[in-house]
Amino acid sequence: MCLGELAEVVGVDTGTAAQVRVGGRAGTVSLLTLPDPGVPVAPGDWLLVHAGFALARLTAEDAAQAREIRERSTT
């Protein structure tokens, strides 16, 4: 089973890549796999990422709920 990670966008390199923070780690993800590439990604946005690719955009509320669920499941 593959699990995606929640990533907060901290910068956009180009229209096809973004700098993100995943927990305490920083990295770069490809935006080429997002379902709606016409909507730009901006700092502060949340993404579901896996293997270096952004799979979906999340609202801040959805990201907060997902973090809560993950924190409860690891305790």
Stockholm file with secondary structure:
# STOCKHOLM 1.0

chainA/1-75         MCLGELAEVVGVDTGTAAQVRVGGRAGTVSLLTLPDPGVPVAPGDWLLVHAGFALARLTAEDAAQAREIRERSTT
#=GR chainA/1-75 SS CCCCEEEEEEEEEETTEEEEEETTEEEEEECTTCSCTTSCCCTTCEEEEETTEEEEEECHHHHHHHHHHHHHHTC
#=GC SS_cons        CCCCEEEEEEEEEETTEEEEEETTEEEEEECTTCSCTTSCCCTTCEEEEETTEEEEEECHHHHHHHHHHHHHHTC
//
